[in-house]
Amino acid sequence: MKICGICLFIVLLCTVRELCATNALNVPDECCFSFYPKRLPIKSISHLKTTSSTCPVAGVIFVTKKGNKVCAKTNESWVKKYVQHFTEQNSKK
């Protein structure tokens, strides 16, 4: 009876560990929690990437030519124009 209890405990422990490991895989690489309030010069931007849909707030991460990462809100008009510009630029390559 004692061995059954120990086996059950080990099975439950393995199950919990597996669930935790699975949830850790769903964590996004980068999310935006604060946003740059001004328009960036387009000439200073190297490339951009959008945040994951699993992030709490949608955003666009602009990577400058100096390697800095700047978050911006996706609903701003200048951000939409920049996303379109870089999307068109990448489709021509």
DRENPA-3360 file (N, C-alpha, C; in nm, 2 decimals, always signed):
BEGIN
1 = MKICGICL = +0.08/-0.12/+0.00/+0.00/+0.00/+0.00/+0.09/+0.13/+0.00 ~ +0.20/+0.12/+0.07/+0.29/+0.23/+0.08/+0.35/+0.26/-0.05 ~ +0.39/+0.15/-0.13/+0.45/+0.16/-0.26/+0.35/+0.22/-0.36 ~ +0.23/+0.19/-0.35/+0.13/+0.25/-0.44/+0.12/+0.40/-0.42 ~ +0.12/+0.44/-0.30/+0.11/+0.58/-0.26/+0.24/+0.66/-0.32 ~ +0.35/+0.60/-0.31/+0.48/+0.66/-0.36/+0.47/+0.67/-0.51 ~ +0.43/+0.56/-0.57/+0.42/+0.56/-0.72/+0.32/+0.67/-0.77 ~ +0.21/+0.68/-0.70/+0.11/+0.78/-0.74/+0.16/+0.92/-0.72;
9 = FIVLLCTV = +0.24/+0.94/-0.61/+0.30/+1.07/-0.59/+0.40/+1.11/-0.70 ~ +0.48/+1.01/-0.74/+0.58/+1.03/-0.85/+0.51/+1.06/-0.98 ~ +0.40/+0.99/-1.01/+0.33/+1.02/-1.13/+0.27/+1.16/-1.13 ~ +0.21/+1.20/-1.02/+0.16/+1.34/-1.01/+0.27/+1.44/-1.02 ~ +0.38/+1.42/-0.96/+0.49/+1.51/-0.96/+0.54/+1.52/-1.11 ~ +0.55/+1.41/-1.18/+0.60/+1.42/-1.32/+0.49/+1.49/-1.41 ~ +0.37/+1.47/-1.38/+0.26/+1.54/-1.46/+0.27/+1.69/-1.44 ~ +0.28/+1.74/-1.31/+0.29/+1.88/-1.28/+0.42/+1.94/-1.35;
17 = RELCATNA = +0.53/+1.87/-1.34/+0.65/+1.92/-1.40/+0.64/+1.93/-1.55 ~ +0.57/+1.84/-1.62/+0.55/+1.84/-1.76/+0.46/+1.96/-1.80 ~ +0.36/+1.98/-1.72/+0.27/+2.10/-1.75/+0.34/+2.23/-1.74 ~ +0.42/+2.24/-1.64/+0.50/+2.36/-1.62/+0.60/+2.38/-1.73 ~ +0.66/+2.28/-1.78/+0.75/+2.29/-1.89/+0.68/+2.33/-2.02 ~ +0.56/+2.28/-2.04/+0.48/+2.31/-2.16/+0.45/+2.46/-2.16 ~ +0.40/+2.51/-2.04/+0.37/+2.65/-2.03/+0.48/+2.74/-2.06 ~ +0.60/+2.70/-2.01/+0.72/+2.78/-2.03/+0.75/+2.80/-2.18;
25 = LNVPDECC = +0.72/+2.71/-2.27/+0.74/+2.72/-2.41/+0.66/+2.82/-2.48 ~ +0.55/+2.86/-2.42/+0.45/+2.95/-2.47/+0.48/+3.10/-2.44 ~ +0.59/+3.12/-2.37/+0.63/+3.26/-2.33/+0.69/+3.33/-2.45 ~ +0.64/+3.45/-2.49/+0.69/+3.52/-2.61/+0.84/+3.57/-2.58 ~ +0.91/+3.58/-2.69/+1.05/+3.63/-2.67/+1.05/+3.78/-2.63 ~ +0.97/+3.86/-2.69/+0.97/+4.01/-2.66/+0.83/+4.06/-2.66 ~ +0.80/+4.14/-2.56/+0.68/+4.22/-2.55/+0.71/+4.36/-2.52 ~ +0.62/+4.45/-2.56/+0.63/+4.59/-2.53/+0.55/+4.63/-2.41;
33 = FSFYPKRL = +0.61/+4.69/-2.31/+0.53/+4.73/-2.19/+0.53/+4.88/-2.18 ~ +0.62/+4.95/-2.25/+0.62/+5.10/-2.26/+0.65/+5.13/-2.40 ~ +0.59/+5.25/-2.44/+0.60/+5.28/-2.58/+0.66/+5.42/-2.60 ~ +0.74/+5.43/-2.71/+0.81/+5.56/-2.74/+0.70/+5.66/-2.78 ~ +0.70/+5.78/-2.72/+0.60/+5.87/-2.75/+0.61/+5.95/-2.88 ~ +0.73/+5.95/-2.94/+0.75/+6.04/-3.06/+0.77/+5.95/-3.18 ~ +0.76/+6.02/-3.30/+0.79/+5.95/-3.43/+0.94/+5.94/-3.44 ~ +0.98/+5.82/-3.48/+1.12/+5.79/-3.51/+1.16/+5.83/-3.65;
41 = PIKSISHL = +1.28/+5.88/-3.68/+1.32/+5.90/-3.82/+1.33/+5.77/-3.89 ~ +1.27/+5.75/-4.01/+1.27/+5.63/-4.08/+1.41/+5.59/-4.12 ~ +1.50/+5.69/-4.14/+1.63/+5.66/-4.18/+1.72/+5.59/-4.07 ~ +1.67/+5.61/-3.95/+1.75/+5.55/-3.84/+1.71/+5.40/-3.81 ~ +1.61/+5.35/-3.88/+1.55/+5.22/-3.85/+1.62/+5.12/-3.95 ~ +1.67/+5.01/-3.89/+1.73/+4.90/-3.96/+1.62/+4.80/-4.01 ~ +1.54/+4.76/-3.91/+1.43/+4.67/-3.94/+1.33/+4.67/-3.82 ~ +1.22/+4.60/-3.84/+1.12/+4.60/-3.74/+1.07/+4.46/-3.72;
49 = KTTSSTCP = +1.00/+4.43/-3.61/+0.93/+4.31/-3.58/+0.81/+4.34/-3.50 ~ +0.70/+4.26/-3.52/+0.58/+4.28/-3.44/+0.59/+4.19/-3.32 ~ +0.52/+4.23/-3.21/+0.52/+4.15/-3.09/+0.43/+4.03/-3.11 ~ +0.45/+3.93/-3.03/+0.37/+3.80/-3.04/+0.23/+3.83/-3.00 ~ +0.14/+3.75/-3.05/+0.00/+3.77/-3.01/-0.03/+3.72/-2.87 ~ +0.07/+3.66/-2.81/+0.06/+3.62/-2.67/+0.10/+3.73/-2.57 ~ +0.15/+3.84/-2.63/+0.19/+3.95/-2.54/+0.06/+4.02/-2.49 ~ +0.06/+4.09/-2.38/-0.06/+4.15/-2.33/-0.10/+4.27/-2.41;
57 = VAGVIFVT = +0.00/+4.34/-2.47/-0.04/+4.46/-2.56/+0.04/+4.44/-2.69 ~ -0.03/+4.47/-2.80/+0.03/+4.46/-2.93/+0.12/+4.58/-2.95 ~ +0.23/+4.55/-3.02/+0.33/+4.66/-3.04/+0.42/+4.62/-3.16 ~ +0.50/+4.72/-3.20/+0.60/+4.70/-3.31/+0.73/+4.74/-3.25 ~ +0.83/+4.65/-3.26/+0.96/+4.68/-3.21/+1.05/+4.72/-3.33 ~ +1.09/+4.85/-3.33/+1.18/+4.90/-3.43/+1.32/+4.88/-3.38 ~ +1.41/+4.83/-3.46/+1.55/+4.81/-3.43/+1.62/+4.92/-3.51 ~ +1.69/+5.00/-3.44/+1.77/+5.11/-3.50/+1.90/+5.06/-3.56;
65 = KKGNKVCA = +1.96/+5.14/-3.65/+2.09/+5.10/-3.71/+2.20/+5.09/-3.60 ~ +2.18/+5.15/-3.49/+2.27/+5.14/-3.37/+2.24/+5.02/-3.29 ~ +2.13/+4.95/-3.32/+2.10/+4.83/-3.24/+2.00/+4.85/-3.13 ~ +1.95/+4.97/-3.11/+1.86/+4.99/-3.00/+1.72/+4.94/-3.04 ~ +1.64/+4.90/-2.95/+1.51/+4.85/-2.97/+1.41/+4.95/-2.91 ~ +1.31/+4.99/-3.00/+1.22/+5.09/-2.96/+1.08/+5.04/-2.99 ~ +0.99/+5.04/-2.88/+0.85/+4.99/-2.90/+0.76/+5.11/-2.94 ~ +0.67/+5.08/-3.03/+0.57/+5.18/-3.07/+0.43/+5.11/-3.08;
73 = KTNESWVK = +0.33/+5.19/-3.06/+0.19/+5.14/-3.07/+0.15/+5.11/-3.21 ~ +0.09/+5.00/-3.23/+0.05/+4.96/-3.37/-0.06/+5.04/-3.43 ~ -0.14/+5.11/-3.35/-0.25/+5.19/-3.40/-0.21/+5.33/-3.44 ~ -0.09/+5.37/-3.43/-0.05/+5.51/-3.47/-0.02/+5.51/-3.62 ~ -0.06/+5.62/-3.68/-0.05/+5.63/-3.83/+0.09/+5.61/-3.88 ~ +0.19/+5.68/-3.81/+0.33/+5.67/-3.86/+0.38/+5.53/-3.85 ~ +0.34/+5.45/-3.75/+0.38/+5.32/-3.73/+0.32/+5.23/-3.84 ~ +0.20/+5.25/-3.88/+0.14/+5.18/-3.99/+0.21/+5.20/-4.12;
81 = KYVQHFTE = +0.25/+5.33/-4.14/+0.32/+5.36/-4.27/+0.46/+5.30/-4.27 ~ +0.53/+5.29/-4.15/+0.66/+5.23/-4.15/+0.65/+5.08/-4.17 ~ +0.55/+5.02/-4.11/+0.53/+4.87/-4.12/+0.51/+4.84/-4.27 ~ +0.42/+4.92/-4.34/+0.39/+4.90/-4.48/+0.52/+4.92/-4.56 ~ +0.60/+5.03/-4.53/+0.72/+5.05/-4.60/+0.82/+4.94/-4.59 ~ +0.84/+4.89/-4.47/+0.94/+4.78/-4.45/+0.88/+4.64/-4.51 ~ +0.75/+4.63/-4.51/+0.69/+4.51/-4.57/+0.71/+4.51/-4.72 ~ +0.69/+4.62/-4.78/+0.71/+4.64/-4.92/+0.86/+4.62/-4.96;
89 = QNSKK = +0.94/+4.67/-4.88/+1.09/+4.67/-4.90/+1.14/+4.52/-4.89 ~ +1.08/+4.44/-4.80/+1.12/+4.30/-4.79/+1.06/+4.22/-4.90 ~ +0.95/+4.25/-4.95/+0.89/+4.17/-5.06/+0.96/+4.19/-5.19 ~ +1.03/+4.30/-5.20/+1.11/+4.33/-5.33/+1.24/+4.25/-5.33 ~ +1.29/+4.21/-5.21/+1.41/+4.13/-5.20/+1.40/+3.99/-5.26;
% end
